[in-house]
Amino acid sequence: MPQPAEEAWKDDVRDTRFDEECGTVLGLGEVDEDQAGLVGGKGAHLGALSRVDGVRVPDGFCVTTEAFRRVVARAPEVDALLDRLAGADPDDRQAVRAIGAEVRRAVEEAVIPDDLAAEITGAVARFGEGAAYAVRSSATAEDLPTASFAGQQDTYLNVVGPAQVLRHVSRCWASLFTERAVIYRRRNGIDDRTVRMAVVVQRMVLPDASGVLFTADPVTGHRRTATVDAGFGLGEALVSGLVNPDVFTVRDDAVVAKAIAVKQRAVHALPGGGTREVTVEPRQQERPALTDAQVVELVRLGRRIEAHFGCPQDIEWCLTDDGFRIVQSRPITTLFPVPDPVPEAGEGRIPSVYVSVGHQQMMTDAMKPLGWSMWQRTAMVPMHEAGGRLFVDVSPRLASPASRAALLDVMGKGDPLVRDALETVLERDEFELSVPDADHAGDADHAGDAGRAGPAGPPAGGAPEASATEADPAIVAELVERSETSIAALERDIRTKSGPELFDFLAEAFEEHKRVLSDPLSIRAIMAGMEATWWLNEKLGEWLGEKNAADALTLSAPGNITSEMGLDLLDVADAIRPHPEVVAFLTDVQDDAHGDGFLDGLVKLPGGSAAREAIETYLRRYGMRCVAEIDITRPRWSERPATLVPLILDNVRNFGPGAAERRFEQGRLRALRTEQDVLSRLRDLPDGERKADATKRMIDQVRAFAGYREYPKYGIVCRYFLYKQALLEEAGRLVRDGVLDEREDVFHLTFQEFEDAVRSRRADLRLIARRKEAFRSYEALTPPRVLTSDGEAVNGAYRRDDVPEGALAGLAVSTGSVEGRARVILDLADAELEEGDILVTRFTDPSWSPLFLGVAGLVTEVGGLMTHGAVIAREYGLPAVVGVDQATRLIRDGQRIRVHGTDGYVEILG
């Protein structure tokens, strides 16, 4: 786990006490990887590397962070400048650049105390006064598992003589405040004042070749694939982009690919210090910098280093006459983590294949440990965590040709990119799979139902006959009543539980939770609506040439709790619109306003009591919902009702009174007209009466059951809110007893760790701090649709020839075409829409549904035919294309775009 900045400062203090005994200069052999607070990340890694068997590190020493502290303390103007830097707008790069330059000048000009200067020059004399050195920055926030800081501080090569070493040590200290370093720290949530700078001074290596080794493929993440970049002379030629490197790809001790560059320039050391560019002799320019044997030897060395540090490494190396020298190793911070536990490596091992749960649940954000562990506890299939996301291992189901076909069919209907990613993996020789053994047969039966909120696609073999889908619509009312009764019992009983008894009760409640989810009658109701949809799309496409015919037939289908949620918020706007002072008050409400303060402010205004009652009525039915609601740690609307304010104000501005009833009725009448038109056209066909009768039965089925598709998720979220309220009460007791610092610390514990803390009245606060830092790093990662146990991230591609050049391909989920202004919105709180806008976002879960009423179309990066956004887009009649890779990056906010919801692509018009 990464070390938080505050913990790094504690370590810095601890290691400074150690430093009082051993001085402010330490040989690399005296340093280990636990002393990053004393010698910085680079120094700690180099010290550890020097102890790894078979790894040779150039000799040298570290000037510790205590030296930096002493020198900066002698320059009081630095403290005032850091205050100015902290107050600068992070987006004002000119201000950051100017203040940073002042800080650097003050640090570089600060006088080094005589005793410290003597220690540094004495170390230089021990290692060779006339030798050349590399003088390298080593900050405490550097080479961390979550932030490498590669290239953010300065390195100076071929520094000759004690006086020059001293000068360049000061320059390294000053480089802590380069513009790039300051901005990088801010992006990673690291305070400038918590970072200290050490300096590594090493004997200069004059290499024949140098470069970088990645022990995992930095692009795909494949952990068994290493890449080597190599060039002649010093590595500065590669780092600066002076030359293209030779690139070697290595897997299983063999070079499997290579590209040899023409290397016309190189960087070499000058005898008196410094470096220069030189021209490579023409006959040498196309010669590989390394032989294949040397490349394999280097990768083996890298594997040894990787094993020592326990994660893939980015390694800088040099080659001289007597072999390789390692001059730096840091974690590769951009790789998506591998699900744990990772299968054992071995001869003939077939990698496991995982499918993202988040892409099926329309929530690909990172989850805190309590969130993902709760989902694991209540899910119907085993799930594995990686990078704060959950994945299902589908390897057993892929292993059998029979189950493989069904899995690919289901995944393809839900998200074509997932299917393509799986097929890409299956094409490889290492995935020559066979029928699984008996021990895994059970896994094969369930592995494809990741998250199971209803199957994602039709059974293999196409749409069923009409009679196969018919079900009694009365079962919907029965199922809703069953769910409400079960939730009421949970609400009644959980109130009486606390301490260990609460966790005993929750173990039983989770079983009831899963029983409700797996109710055969509920699954039958879901399938009735879905199968009727597939039947209509297939048959009406065949008989009438209609694409996605079911879309118009499901407009304003009754009983859809998610679409009702959006319409009911229009009614809230109706209660507020007549009262200008209430509208003005809501306009001034800050995004971070919560709870009673926000609502209590309303009652002081004319019309405010009616407005508050309308909002509270809405919250009583929908207050358990929120963005990313499958994560129990996310604040619910009841906990933060001001989240709804932008949506309410949009409704006040963009709609008139009675809009909810009017829009629902318009959709119902349009669906009825479509039904009459379809049936009339069918009757004109050969055997038309039979086709029309079968179609009518399917239309009745889809309208009776389509709305229920959203209800099980509503039930889950209702139960989750009750769990959360009880767990936060328990967390409050832990805070009162001094076990935790704050209630939400429990979000960074797994459910089991939370239970253990309640039973033992103890919690590991350092673990919580590390988890908070890890979560911040996970937020920056993009989860893949498919992930292998070798760490390869596979996202799939659309292989279509029906998309115009320059258009963005996706999945058609709601018919129609619309042109308008793109509003790229990543946070619901930032929504500000005008009539005719098209919503472009990463994903939508039910909490986004109220926003759908104010837009003309929908584009998302994640989604499938039967996911919530698609269902509600069809319900409201919005043209929609989902699964558009990188849509929020490729489409700029404010651009005009055209959404082709029938054909599945988006055109950028300018």
C-alpha positions, 0 to 999 in steps of 0.5 A: 500500500502507498504511504500517505504524505502525513505518514511520510512526514512522521517517518521523516521525523523518526528517521531524523532522530536516527540521523542524529546518530549517523550524520546527514550523509549516508552510504547507499549500503547503509540505506534500506527501503523503509527510510524514504523519509530520510533519503527520499524514494529514489535513495531508498530504492537504490539502497534496497537495490544494492542488497538484491543478489546479482544487482549492481548499483553504482557506488555512492551516498545520500545527503539526507532530508535533514540536510535539506531541513537545516539549509531551508531553516536558514532561509526564512524567506522560503516559508513566506514564499511557500505560503504564497505558493499554497494560496496560488490558484492551481490553475494559474500556471503563470503564478505557480511558475513565478512563485516557484522560481522565487522559492528555487532561487532562495533555496539555491542561494541558501548557504550550506553550513560548514559542517554539512559541506564538510560531510558532503565533500568528505564523502566525495573524497572517500569515493574519489575526489577526481571522479565524475558523479551523477547528482540526483534529486530524491524527494520523500514523495517520489517512486511511490507505488501510486505516484512515480514523480518520474522526471519531476525533479532534477538530475545532473550527470558527470559532475566533477569535483567537490565544489561542483557536487555541492553546487549541484546538491543545492540545485537538486534541493531547489528543483523540488519547486519546479513548476512541473513538480508543484503541479504534479504534487497538487494533482496527486493531493500532496502538500508542498510542505510535507515533502522533503528532498534528499540527494543521491550522489553516485559514481558516474557510469560511462556506458556503451548502452543504456535505457529503460526496462519495464517488467510489465507491458506499460500499454497493455498491462501484461505482467509476463511481457517485458519491454526494453528501450535501448540506445547508445551512450547515456540515457539522456538521449532517450529521455530527451527524445533525441533519438528513437530507441531500439524496442525489444519485447520479451516473454517467457525468457525469449525476445518475441518482437523487436524494432531496431531504430536508426540511432544517429545521435548519442549523449556522452560524458565530457572529460572535464564534466558535463555532457555533449551530443555526438554523431554515431558512426554511420555503420553503427547507427542501425546496429542493435544497442543490445544483443538478444541474449543481453536483452534476456539477461536484463529482463531476468535481472528485472524480474529479480528486482520486481520480486524484491519490491513486489510489483512491476518496475520501471528500471533505468539501466546502463551497460558497460564492459563488465555488465549491467548497472541499475541506476534507478527502479520505481513502481509502474504506477499506471497499471491496473491492479490484478485481482487477488488472489492471482493464480500460481504461475507454472508450466502450461498455466492458463491465465484467468479471465475476468469481466468487469462488474462495474461495466454491467452495473453502470458504475465504473468508479473506484469503490472504497473497501466497505463498498466493494466488500459489501457488494461481494457479500450480497452478490449472487456470484463470487467477485474479485477486487482489483483497483477498487473495482469488482470482477467476475472470473469467467474462465471456467465458463469460457473453458467449455465450448458449449458454455462459452458460446452462451456466455459470448452471446449474453455478453455481446447483447449486453455490451459488444465491446466485452464480447470482442475483448473476450474473443480477442483473448480467446484467439491466442494460443495460450487460451486453447481451452477444454471442458472444465473438470468437475471441481469447476463445473459449478463455477461455469454455471454462474460465472457469466452472471456478473452482478446479476440484476437480470440476464444481459441478453437472449438465449443462444439461438435467437428469439423464442416463440411468442408462447415461450415468453407469456406470463401473468402480469399480476405477478408484478404486483405480487413481487412488489408487495413481497419486496416491500414487506421484506424491506419493512421487516428489515427496517423494523428489525435492524433498528434494535441491533447494535454491536456484535449483534448487528453483524450477526443480524446482517449475516442473516439479512444478507441471505434474505437479500440474496434470496429476494434477488434470486427469486425465480418468480422475479427472474421470470418477470424480468425475462418476460419483458426482455424476451418480448423485447427481443422477439419484437425487435427480431420479428418486426425487423424480419417482417416489416424492416423496422430497426429496434421496433420495441423502442417506440412500443415501450414508451411510458410503460407503467410501473417503471420506478426509475422513470417515475423518479424523474417524472416525480421531480417535475412535480417537485418543480411545480411546487417551487416554480410559483415562489420566486424567493424560493427559487432565488434561495435554491439558486444560492444554495452551495453545492456542499450544503446538506441536510437540515440546514438546507431544508430548514432555510426554506421554511422561512420564505414565502412558499417555503413550507410547501417547497420543503414538503415537496422535497421531503415527500420526494426523499421519502420515496427516493432518498436512498438513491444517489450517483454510484449507488451500488457503493454503500459509502456514497452519500445518499440524497437523504444525506445530501439533499442539496445534490437535487437542487441543480436538477430541480432548478433545471426543471423549474427553468425548462418545463411548465406546470403539469409537465410530468403527467403531460409527458407520460401521456404523450409517450403512452399515446405515441406507443399506442399509435405505433402499436396500431400502425404495426398491427395494421401493416402486419395484417396486410402481409401473408398470414398477417392475422397470425403475425398480428395476434402474436405481435399484440401478445408480445406488445402486451407482455413488454408493456406489462413487464418492461417496467419491472426490470428496474424494480429489483435494483430499487429494492437493493438500494433500499436495503443498502440504505438501511444497512448503511444507517445501522453501520454508521450508527456503529461507526459513531460508537467507535468514534465515541470510544476513541477507536476511530477518528471519524465515522467515515473511516470505516469506509476504508475497512472491509466489512469483515475488518469493520466487524472485527473492530466492533468485536475487539474495540480496536482498529488499525489507523495506519491501515486506514490511512494507507487505504485512503491514499490507495483509493485516491490513486485508484480513482485515477485509473480507468478499469478495463472491460476484461482483465486477465490474471496476467494483468492485461487490460482488454477493452475490445473494439467495434468491427463495423463498416457501416459507420461514416468516417470520423464518426464515433461507433457505439451501441444503438439502444434507443431509436431516432436521430437528434442534433444538438449541443453536447453537454459533457457532464461528469458530475450530476451536481454540475448539470446545467442544461438547456432545451435541446442539449445532448447529455454526454457522460461516462455512465448513467445509473438510475440517479441520472434519470431525472436529468433525462427529462431535460435533454434531447439525446444521450451518449455514454461511454459505458452501457448495454441494451438492457442497462438502466440508461438504455431502458430509461432513454427508450421510456422517454423516447430519447435517441441514445448511443452507449458504449462509445469509447472515450466519448467524454474525451473525444467530444468537447463540451459545447460542440454540436453533435448528431446522435444516430440512435437507430444505427449506433454512432455519433457524428461530431459536427463542429 
